[in-house]
Amino acid sequence: MEKLFITGGKPLKGKVKIAGAKNAASKMMIASLLTDEPVILTNMPLQLETDIARELVEMFGATTTVHDHTVELRTPTIENTSAMELTRKNRLSILTVAPLLHRVGEAHVPMPGRGAHGDNIGPRPVNFHVEALKQMGAIVEEGEDSIRVTAPDGLKGARIELAYPSVGATETILFAAVMAKGRTVIKNAAIEPEIISLIMMLQKMGAVVERGAGRHIEIVGVEKMNGCTHRVLADRLEAASFAALALATKGEIFCEGAGHSSMITFLNAVRMIGGEYIVEPDGILFRGNGNYKGIQLETDTHPGFSTDWQQPFVVVLTQADGTSVVHETVYQERFGYTEALKRMGADITLFSSCLGELPCRFKDQNYQHSAVIKGASKLKAANMTVPDIRAGLAYVVAALVAEGESMIDGVHHLDRGYEDLYGKLASIGADIRVE
């Protein structure tokens, strides 16, 4: 396995081109299974996650052609209904169920779980997906390690209220509803930018999807979906990662292609700690000055502060004067990475109490989901093992702040989440090598 060696202590400066959003691109590739016509996706990020999505759709009969950052997909017929032979298990396979039900009436996919190609940030059950499919007329047989789903009479529209605005469950319902008989209403749906872009793509393909007030989405099923051309939106999570690198190292990084509308909440947090940014027509410039102050922060579903922004931003908060409080309300086990930061010299204390104002699913459940960070801390190099994508990026940020050389292993997580991360880091002055 590759290891990453980083020597920190100097500001990063330069320009990076933000890739297409991995959390949108992989789902859009799966959406191509809804039609037998060609689907062309531009601004496609080239990393492990989209490689897995490509393997998945090809397993069902798709042909895919990649040229630069454009991929063309076509699935004239579904040739296989099982994803059990997928070589790299991850959570994408559950999203293929609805397209397969529309095309051939059955699907057999692995039960998603933790593994080499998933993030160890707490349980993410698929019960929301399964219950929604059942409400729409699917017959679900759950095995120990797989789910077999059939819909002999096709899927039917339903009124579905999610207990939590799950991104994955919202995507499953969208895929199920666009060709279901009748009208589907999703209450408490996820409304992340990636979801909205997916809705726009489905509209291009012939779907009838209407966004109501708040988290209300209505879909009227159609008989056939068409091909389309769609551009993958810029990755707001990657943009925030490089923003954190600029702030933490007291550098200056222009994130080419970063979108303002998808980062409003993040930009507010940057300004609140005393960081600087300038929104340009073609991206956002982030400038670190080192004169930061602590803040109180809570993660939430969009439009709140994204849970995937949290880890790199916590490293920035270790460099802020005073006390910061971060309340994680999305994943209950997302602060495990802070042990490595503490070994590097960060002053971070975890609490099971809800140190915030937002309603929280983890109240009184003994999960350490609140963190108190006291700074500014002088970080020193350490050896670390990456547990998930964003924690891995937090380790990279910390290593680039710290004195000395840090060694990071488990970097396959970074390969899954970022396109050419090491090349981009080197281009803005990072002292980094891979062995």
N, C-alpha and C positions, 0 to 999 in steps of 0.2 A: 504494500500500500504506500502511496506517495505521502511524503511529509512536507510541510511548509515551514521554512525558516525565515523569520522576519527580524530585522534589526530596526528598532524604533528610535525616536528622539528628534526627528526633523519634520518640518511642515511639508504637507503634500500640496502641490500646485500644478494646475493644468486643466485640460478639458477631457471629459469622457462622454462617449455617446451612450445614452441610456437605451438598453435593448427593449424589445417588446416584452410585455408582461407574461411571465411563465404561467401565472394563475389564470390567464385568459387564453393563451395560445393552446394549451393542452386540451381545454374544454371545447374550443372551437374546432380542433381536429376531430374530436369525438362527435361534435354536431354534424360533421360531414357524413356520418353514417346514416343520417336521416333521409338522404337523397341518393338516387343513382346517377345524378349529374355531377359534373366537375365542380369542386370548391377550391378556390385559390385564396390563400392567406399570405399577405405580405407583412413585412416587419417581423418575421418569425424569429424568436430567440433560438439560438442553437446551443442547447445544453442538455443535460441528462434527462430532465423531466420531459422535454418534448421528444427526445429519443424513445422514451418509454411509451409515450402516447402514440408515436408512429408505429412502434412494434405492435401495439394493441390493435390499432385499426387495421393494420395489414393482416393480423391474425384472423380478422373477420372477413377478409376478402378485398380490402382496399388496396389500390395501387397508389404509391406516393412518389412524387418527384420533387427533389429539393434543388433549387438553384439560388446561390447566394442566400438571401434571407426571405425567399419566397418558396412556399410549398404548394404543390397542386395535389389534391386528393380526389380519387374517384372510386366509388364502390358500386359497380353495376349490379352485383348480386352479393348477398350474404352467403359466404361459403362455409361458415363455421359459427356455431352459437356458444362455444365454450372458450373462456379465457383462462382455463385452469393450467394451460401449458406456458403461460406468460413467464418469461425467465426472470423478470425483475418485478416482483409484486409491489404494488403501491395502491393508493386509494382511488386511482382513476377508473379502475375496472367497474366499480359500482355504477358509474355514470353511463356506461354503455348499455345498461339493461333496457332503458326505455326505447332508445333507437332500435335495438334488436327486436323488442316486442312489436314495434310498429312494422318492421320489415318482414319478420318471419315468425313472430308469436312466441318465441322462447329465448331464454338466456341462462347461462351457467357461469358464474363468476366467483373468484376467490373472496372469502370473507376478509375485508380489510383489517389489518392489524399492524402492530409495530413490526419493523423489520429493517433490513439494510437500506431500503429506499423509502423510508418514512421518517418522520420527525418524532423523537421521544419527548413530547411536550404534554402528555396526558392523554387519557382515553378519548377517542373521537368515534363514538358508536354510529352505526348506520341505521339505527332504529327509525329516525325521521324519514330516511329514504324508503325503508321497507313499508312503514305504515302508510305513507302517501301512495305508494304503488298499490297497496291493498285497497285503499279507499277508491282507487280508480279502476278497480276490477281485476287486478293481477292476482294470481295464485302464487304464493311464495312458500317454498320449502327450504328451511334453514338447516344446513348440516353443520358439522363441527368446524369445517374449514371452508365452506362454500355456501352460496345461495343459488337455488334453482328457481327461476321465475317463468311462468307461462301466462298467456292471456288469450285463451281460445276464442273469446268473443270480442277481442280488442279492448283497448282502454277507453274509459268513459270519463267525461268531465266530472269534477267534484269540487266541493268547497273544503279547502284544507287550511287549517290554522296551525302554524308551527309554534311549538312551545318556546323556541329560540330561533332567531333569524339566521339559521345555518346557511352558509354559502352553498355547500355541496347539496343539501336537500333542496334548496331553491332551484339549483341547476337540474337536478333529477326531475322535479315537478315540471319545469319548463319543457324539458325534452319529452316528457310524457304527455303534456297538455297540448303541444302544438299540433298533434295529429290525432288527439282523442276525440271521441264523439261528444259534441256539445261544448259547454262552457266550463272552464276551471277558474276558480278564484283562490289566490294564495293570500292569506292574511299573515302578517308579521314576516314577510319575505325579506331576504337579504337584498340590499340595494347597493352593494359595492360597485365601484366603477367598472370592474371586470364583468359583473352581472349585467349592467346596463349596456355595455358593448356587445355582450353575447345576445341580448335581446335585439339590438340593432341588426346583428348578423342574421338572427332568425327571421326578422322582418324581411330582410333582403331575400331570404329563401322562400318567402311566401306565407310566413306565420302571421297571425293576428294577435298581437300582444299589446295590452294597454296598461300603462302605469297610472294608478290612482293616487290619492293623497297618502302620504306617509309610506307605509310598507305594504301597500295593497297593489296586487297585480292581477289582471284578468286576461285570460287567454281563450280564444274561440278556436276550436280545432279545425284544421283543413284536411282535405283528402290527400294532398300531395305536396311535398317540399321540393324546391328547385335548387340548382346550384347558385353560387354567387362568388363575388370577389370582396374580400374584407381585409382591412388593415388592423393588425393587432396594436392596441393602444400601448403607450410607453409604460414601463414598469415603475410604478410609484414606490415600490418597496426597494428597488435597486437605487432609485434616485435618493431616497432617504438614507440609504446605506452610505453613499458617497458624500451626502451632506454631513452625516455624522463623522466621517473621516476628516472632512475639512474643518469642522468645529473642534474636534478632539485634538487634532495635530496643530491647530492654529494656522491652518493653511488656507488655500483658496481654490475651489474646484467649480468649474462650470459644467453643469449636468445638461448636456445637449439633448433636447427632445423632452425633457421633464415637463409634465403638464401641471399648470397652476391649479386648475379646478379640482384635481384629484388629491392635492396635497395641502389644502387650506388648513386643516387641523394641525398638520405637522409644522407648517410655516408659523402658525401662531405660537407653538411651543418653542421654536427656534427664537422667535422675537422675545418671548417671555423670559428666557434665560439670559438674554443679552447678546445673542448671536445675530449675525447679519446675513441678509439675502437680498438679491435683486432679481425680479422677474423680468426676463427679456422675451422678445417675440419667439425666439427659438430655443428657450430653455431657462434654467434658473441658476444663478451664480450664488454659491454659498461661501461665506468668508468667516474664518475663525479669528477671534481676537484674544481669547483667554480670559476675558473679563465677564465670567458667567456667574449667575446667582442661582441658588436652588429654587425649585418650583414643586408644586403638587400636581400630579398627573395621574389620569386614569385611562386605561385602555378600554375600547368599546368597539362594537360593530360599527361599520361606516354609517354616518359620517363622523364618528368619533375617532379618537387616536388609535390607529391600527396596532393590534398586538404584535405584528411583524416589524413595526418601527421601534418597539420597546427596547429590545436588547441592545442594539447599537447606540440608542439614545441614552440608555443607562450609563454606558461608558463615558459619554459626554458629561453626564451629571456627576461622575466621579471627579471631574475637573472643575466643577462649579463650587464657588465659595458658599458655605452654609449647608443647610439640610434640604434634601429633596425627598418627597414621598411618592412612590409609584404603586398604584392599586391595579392589579391585573384581574380583569373580569371575564376574559375570554377563555383562557386555558389555565387549569388549576395547578399545573406543574411546570410552569414556564420559567421559574427563577432558579432552577438547578444550576444553570451556568454561572451564577454569581459566586459559587465556591471558588472557581478558578480566578475570578477577579479579586477575591479576598486574598488569595495566595500571592497575588501580584501587588498587594498593598492597598486595595480599595477598602473603604469602611462601609460595609453594607450589612444591615441586619434585617432578617426576614420575620414576618409576623403572620399568624393565621387569621388575625382580625381583619375586617374590611376597613382599611385606612383610606376612606373616600366617601363620596356622597352617592355614587351610582348604585342602583339596585344590583345585587351580586348573587349569582347562583351558588357561590361557594361559602356564603355566610354560615358560620357555625359548623363547618365541615372539617376543620383542622388542616386544611390545605394552606401551606405557606405561600400566600398569593399577594402579599403586600411587602414592599421593600422600603426601608429608610436608608438613604445614601447620604453620608456626610463627606464633604470635600473642602478644599480641593486635596486630592491624594496624589502622591508621587508614586507612579507605578514602576515596578521592576519586572524584568523578563521572567518567563516561566514556561514550563511545558504543559500543553493542554490537549485534550481530546474533544473533538467537536461532537455535540449531541444532536444538533439540528441545524438547519440552514442559517437562521438569523442569529442564533447563539454563536455559530461559527464565525459569522461576520463581526459579531461583537468581540470575539477573541482577536480577530485581525485588527480591529480598531485599537483594542487595548495594547496589542503587541507593537503597533506603530507609534503609540504614545510612550511606551515603556523604555527604560534604559536597558541596553543589552539585547541579546539575541533570544527570541522565543522560538520554541518548536511546537507546531500544531499538527496533530494527526487526525484521522477521521475526516479528511478533506473531501471525500466523495460527496458529502452533504453540500459543500460549497459548489462542487461541479454540477450538482442537480439544480441549484438555484440561480447560478450566475453564468452568463456567457463571457468567456475570456477574462475572468476576474483577475488572474495574475498578470496578464498582459496590460490590462487597464491600470492596475496598481503600479506596475513598473513605469508606465508612461507618464505618471504624475509624480514620480520621484521616490516611490517606495523601495526600500532595500529588502528585496524579497527573492527567495530562490526555492525551487521545488526539487526534491531528491527522492 
